[in-house]
Amino acid sequence: MEGKEIASIGETRVAVPPATVISEAKIAVNVFKGVIELKPKKVILNGEQYLEYEDWQTLGEFYRCSAVTRDAIPVEIDGVKGAKAKADLVNIDTGLVIGGAEAYCMRDEDNWNTRPKYEWQGEGANRKRVKVSDEIVPWFQLASMAQTRAGAKAYRNRLAWVAVMAGYRPTPAEEMTESTVSEKVSERRTVDNSAHYCPTHEVNFFKKGRMKNYAHPIEGTDEWCNEPEKATETPQEAVTSTTQSVKEETKAEIVIDMDWLRESLESLGWTDVVGWLNHKYGTTGKRVSEIVKELTPDQQKEFANEVQERLDMS
């Protein structure tokens, strides 16, 4: 029976046939688009539509999952005060946690430090609304937005692929104001729960750009916390692995973090990257990993910059 078969792909086991997953997703997409099109006010930025928290909740119902937000807490990052909240994504039927995220709302964002206060002045035809002062945005409003962002991000981490199939942007609408803050602070706005978690500081390790290992900055200091290496190899496997690494290094000096490269190319969906590389550098490899070994360190750096630029533009 096709529906009961379990296909094996390397070390990853597929419990449901991919064709079934996509077929069911198409049904969800058609219904979801019909619901979203009924919205009187859509969030359109640069000609593309973004989903609000309520939209993600609707999509979550299709897949029997719900975001449970925790209490927001006050934080200060690089001298900027704000609120941080966490959310778990749980299976409605079993109660099991199947994902989650944490997010921030900071006072260096537009409209989240002060807002204009208006009063009606004058009488009759001369009555008009006049700005009288600026007032501080109450902290509880920052806390509420942090919770909303965390919940939306928890849904997004699990269901973005369905939203993209429906033609919508994967970033929740509530996060779009984060582009108004500095890059240093923005990096820490939203972190999804994953296997790379630091229990000491209760944040996720991350790896971006040319970082070769997972790490995170220690809040309030200039120091970093590096993820410990997992000791999973037997002594013999370690020796074999080291020997193989030495042999590989004698073939070519690899300056690109291959894990980052693989994840980045998957994120970009750059399907013609092999042809692009062979055309640009005159290589002959049939796989990216083979071609990288043929490149000089400078060419590898140039290629890494190209990938990063495409990521920044996506």
DOZA-472040 format. One line per 5 residues: number of its first residue (from 1); for each residue x, y, z of C-alpha. Coordinates in nm, 4 decimals, padded with zeros to 6 digits. Layout:
BEGIN
NUM	X,Y,Z  ...
// end
This chain:
BEGIN
1	00.0000,00.0000,00.0000  00.1516,00.3308,-00.1033  00.0012,00.5221,00.1883  00.1655,00.2910,00.4413  00.5106,00.2724,00.2908
6	00.8028,00.4471,00.4553  01.0613,00.5635,00.2057  01.4233,00.5933,00.3144  01.6442,00.8752,00.1882  01.9889,00.8526,00.3423
11	01.9370,00.8889,00.7161  01.6075,01.0775,00.6739  01.2881,00.8748,00.6814  00.9769,01.0024,00.5052  00.6652,00.8885,00.6945
16	00.4214,01.0311,00.4376  00.4770,01.0096,00.0613  00.5821,01.3529,-00.0722  00.3103,01.3378,-00.3379  00.0493,01.3077,-00.0616
21	00.1966,01.6010,00.1294  00.1861,01.8262,-00.1767  -00.1608,01.7093,-00.2783  -00.3011,01.7935,00.0656  -00.1137,02.1232,00.0686
26	-00.2752,02.2249,-00.2613  -00.6171,02.1754,-00.1044  -00.5145,02.3854,00.1956  -00.3720,02.6544,-00.0348  -00.6931,02.6879,-00.2385
31	-00.9114,02.7225,00.0711  -00.6636,02.9542,00.2439  -00.6399,03.1898,-00.0539  -01.0178,03.2116,-00.0633  -01.0236,03.3180,00.3018
36	-00.7453,03.5750,00.2648  -00.9035,03.7311,-00.0425  -01.2108,03.8154,00.1673  -01.0052,04.0425,00.3961  -01.1111,04.4062,00.3529
41	-00.7657,04.5380,00.4451  -00.4650,04.3484,00.3166  -00.1028,04.4169,00.4078  00.0674,04.5039,00.0785  00.4340,04.6116,00.0801
46	00.6284,04.6707,-00.2413  00.3533,04.5004,-00.4368  00.3599,04.1783,-00.2324  00.1123,04.0589,00.0303  00.2175,03.9698,00.3840
51	00.0168,03.7614,00.6282  -00.0908,03.8939,00.9667  -00.1040,03.6924,01.2884  -00.4711,03.6072,01.2395  -00.3917,03.4717,00.8931
56	-00.1234,03.2423,01.0343  -00.3701,03.1247,01.2992  -00.6123,03.0275,01.0224  -00.3430,02.8322,00.8408  -00.2449,02.6673,01.1689
61	-00.5986,02.5364,01.2120  -00.5654,02.3509,00.8821  -00.2653,02.1614,01.0205  -00.3999,02.1220,01.3746  -00.1425,02.3403,01.5454
66	-00.1696,02.6455,01.7690  00.0759,02.9016,01.9063  00.0888,02.9370,02.2858  00.2608,03.2610,02.3876  00.4330,03.3074,02.7213
71	00.4626,03.6206,02.9344  00.6741,03.8983,02.7864  00.9738,04.0208,02.9859  01.1550,04.3581,02.9790  01.4974,04.3503,02.8105
76	01.7719,04.5945,02.7223  01.9965,04.5329,02.4206  02.2809,04.7666,02.3300  02.1246,05.0331,02.5492  01.7801,04.9971,02.3884
81	01.4891,04.8881,02.6060  01.2018,04.6731,02.4951  01.0117,04.3485,02.5446  01.0907,03.9869,02.4611  00.8408,03.7020,02.4396
86	00.8480,03.3330,02.3563  00.5854,03.1137,02.1927  00.5495,02.7387,02.1549  00.3766,02.5781,01.8595  00.1754,02.2833,01.9865
91	-00.0225,02.0065,01.8213  -00.3867,02.0703,01.9103  -00.4705,01.6989,01.9291  -00.1725,01.5747,02.1319  -00.0513,01.8845,02.3145
96	00.3048,01.8104,02.2047  00.5362,02.1028,02.1287  00.6314,02.0862,01.7610  00.8141,02.4178,01.7245  00.8372,02.7683,01.8541
101	01.0087,03.1044,01.8410  01.1008,03.4092,02.0443  01.0709,03.7691,01.9296  01.1271,04.1265,02.0430  00.9667,04.4682,02.0236
106	01.2156,04.7470,02.0983  01.1881,05.1205,02.1536  01.4270,05.2014,01.8686  01.1627,05.0896,01.6184  00.9392,05.3373,01.4431
111	00.6245,05.4125,01.6454  00.7354,05.2095,01.9474  00.9088,05.4791,02.1546  00.6816,05.7837,02.1378  00.3591,05.8573,01.9542
116	00.1858,06.1876,01.8867  -00.1011,06.2857,02.1146  -00.3924,06.4778,01.9555  -00.6783,06.6833,02.0891  -00.9811,06.8393,01.9238
121	-00.9683,07.2200,01.9446  -01.1965,07.4981,01.8275  -01.5684,07.5080,01.7738  -01.8087,07.4546,01.4894  -01.6561,07.4658,01.1398
126	-01.3188,07.5611,01.2922  -01.2965,07.2497,01.5083  -00.9930,07.0405,01.4140  -00.7613,06.7743,01.5493  -00.4325,06.9220,01.6703
131	-00.1143,06.7551,01.7901  -00.0412,06.8712,02.1439  00.2533,06.6524,02.2487  00.4367,06.3220,02.2154  00.3700,06.0476,02.4688
136	00.5671,05.7358,02.5587  00.4210,05.4128,02.4233  00.3121,05.2041,02.7253  00.5355,04.9047,02.7958  00.2401,04.6637,02.7872
141	00.1870,04.7508,02.4208  00.5487,04.6550,02.3428  00.4931,04.3330,02.5387  00.1790,04.2546,02.3391  00.3558,04.3107,02.0072
146	00.6489,04.0906,02.1147  00.4004,03.8121,02.1943  00.2232,03.8607,01.8618  00.5518,03.8451,01.6709  00.6640,03.5347,01.8585
151	00.3353,03.3581,01.7848  00.3385,03.4562,01.4174  00.7007,03.3452,01.3839  00.6228,03.0094,01.5463  00.3573,02.9488,01.2795
156	00.5902,03.0774,01.0076  00.8703,02.8387,01.1063  00.6382,02.5435,01.0540  00.4055,02.6557,00.7753  00.5940,02.9101,00.5618
161	00.6216,02.6569,00.2794  00.2412,02.6452,00.2511  00.2135,03.0257,00.2601  00.4708,03.0528,-00.0192  00.2774,02.7965,-00.2260
166	-00.0245,03.0242,-00.1866  00.1750,03.3180,-00.3240  00.2333,03.5126,-00.0007  00.5559,03.6338,00.1544  00.6844,03.4059,00.4342
171	00.7710,03.6911,00.6739  00.4849,03.7794,00.9123  00.3543,04.1330,00.8592  00.4214,04.2215,01.2222  00.7962,04.1739,01.1700
176	00.8315,04.4135,00.8802  00.8966,04.7153,01.1068  01.2149,04.5459,01.2252  01.3929,04.6813,00.9181  01.3854,05.0232,01.0836
181	01.6416,04.9285,01.3488  02.0163,04.8744,01.3384  02.1490,04.5482,01.1944  02.3203,04.4628,01.5229  01.9921,04.4759,01.7140
186	01.7838,04.3295,01.4313  01.9918,04.0095,01.4363  01.8506,03.9324,01.7791  01.4877,04.0200,01.7129  01.3505,03.6762,01.6271
191	01.5076,03.3383,01.6991  01.3448,03.0065,01.6181  01.3792,02.7080,01.8489  01.6079,02.4445,01.7043  01.8607,02.1820,01.7989
196	02.1200,02.4578,01.8391  02.0004,02.5876,02.1761  02.2108,02.7325,02.4578  02.0568,02.6299,02.7922  02.3007,02.8533,02.9816
201	02.1765,03.1782,02.8276  01.8359,03.0506,02.7068  01.8865,03.1632,02.3480  01.9643,02.9861,02.0221  02.3074,02.9516,01.8742
206	02.3139,03.0747,01.5149  02.5473,03.0599,01.2179  02.5329,03.3146,00.9376  02.7567,03.4550,00.6686  03.1005,03.2944,00.6954
211	03.0743,03.1787,01.0551  03.2168,02.8260,01.0706  03.0540,02.7311,01.4009  02.7307,02.8037,01.5814  02.7545,03.0766,01.8469
216	02.5672,03.3698,01.9988  02.6649,03.7017,02.1591  02.6333,03.7115,02.5381  02.3783,03.9805,02.6103  02.5229,04.2823,02.7908
221	02.8849,04.1953,02.7094  03.1217,04.1976,02.4134  03.1826,03.8219,02.4486  03.0452,03.5293,02.2509  02.9319,03.1847,02.3621
226	03.0303,02.9042,02.1213  02.8275,02.5878,02.0842  03.0210,02.2898,02.2257  03.1176,02.0231,01.9772  02.9155,01.7059,02.0079
231	03.1286,01.4032,02.0883  02.9494,01.1419,01.8787  03.2437,00.9752,01.7053  03.4253,00.6699,01.8342  03.8052,00.7034,01.8638
236	03.8502,00.5029,01.5439  03.5932,00.7140,01.3592  03.7661,01.0289,01.4800  04.0993,00.9064,01.3480  03.9437,00.8125,01.0161
241	03.7647,01.1455,00.9923  04.0811,01.3390,01.0704  04.2800,01.1415,00.8145  04.0176,01.2063,00.5491  04.0113,01.5767,00.6363
246	04.3883,01.6009,00.5987  04.3684,01.4284,00.2613  04.0960,01.6669,00.1471  04.2943,01.9706,00.2592  04.5897,01.8569,00.0513
251	04.3675,01.8636,-00.2559  04.2407,02.2182,-00.2065  04.2191,02.4855,00.0589  03.8504,02.5170,00.1423  03.7723,02.8617,00.2805
256	03.3929,02.8445,00.2411  03.1788,02.7035,00.5206  03.0136,02.4245,00.3224  02.7233,02.3837,00.5674  02.6402,02.7533,00.5304
261	02.6747,02.7261,00.1525  02.4419,02.4278,00.1278  02.1770,02.5890,00.3502  02.2033,02.9189,00.1614  02.1633,02.7593,-00.1817
266	01.8615,02.5624,-00.0590  01.7102,02.8818,00.0780  01.7690,03.0658,-00.2502  01.6433,02.7827,-00.4679  01.9360,02.8548,-00.7033
271	01.8895,02.5618,-00.9396  02.1393,02.6618,-01.2093  02.4281,02.7303,-00.9705  02.6428,02.4496,-01.1221  02.6108,02.5945,-01.4717
276	02.6732,02.9449,-01.3381  02.9937,02.8347,-01.1636  03.1289,02.6378,-01.4584  03.0607,02.9279,-01.6938  03.2162,03.1900,-01.4660
281	03.5247,02.9996,-01.3536  03.5749,02.7491,-01.6347  03.5328,02.4514,-01.4020  03.3966,02.1116,-01.5034  03.2368,01.9742,-01.1876
286	02.8819,01.8379,-01.1794  02.8206,01.9188,-00.8122  02.8811,02.2380,-00.6159  03.1054,02.0590,-00.3645  03.3241,01.9307,-00.6502
291	03.3470,02.2711,-00.8142  03.4421,02.4479,-00.4892  03.7470,02.2217,-00.4623  03.8578,02.3422,-00.8055  03.8352,02.7090,-00.7086
296	04.1155,02.9161,-00.5643  04.0624,03.0676,-00.2179  03.9977,03.4064,-00.3789  03.7405,03.2563,-00.6170  03.5696,03.0820,-00.3248
301	03.5461,03.4137,-00.1394  03.4061,03.5782,-00.4520  03.1468,03.3015,-00.4841  03.0554,03.3361,-00.1131  03.0037,03.7089,-00.1622
306	02.7772,03.6403,-00.4600  02.5658,03.3996,-00.2521  02.5447,03.6471,00.0369  02.4367,03.9284,-00.1967  02.1590,03.7099,-00.3370
311	02.0487,03.6224,00.0170  02.0371,03.9901,00.1113  01.8224,04.0643,-00.1940  01.5818,03.7722,-00.1445
// end
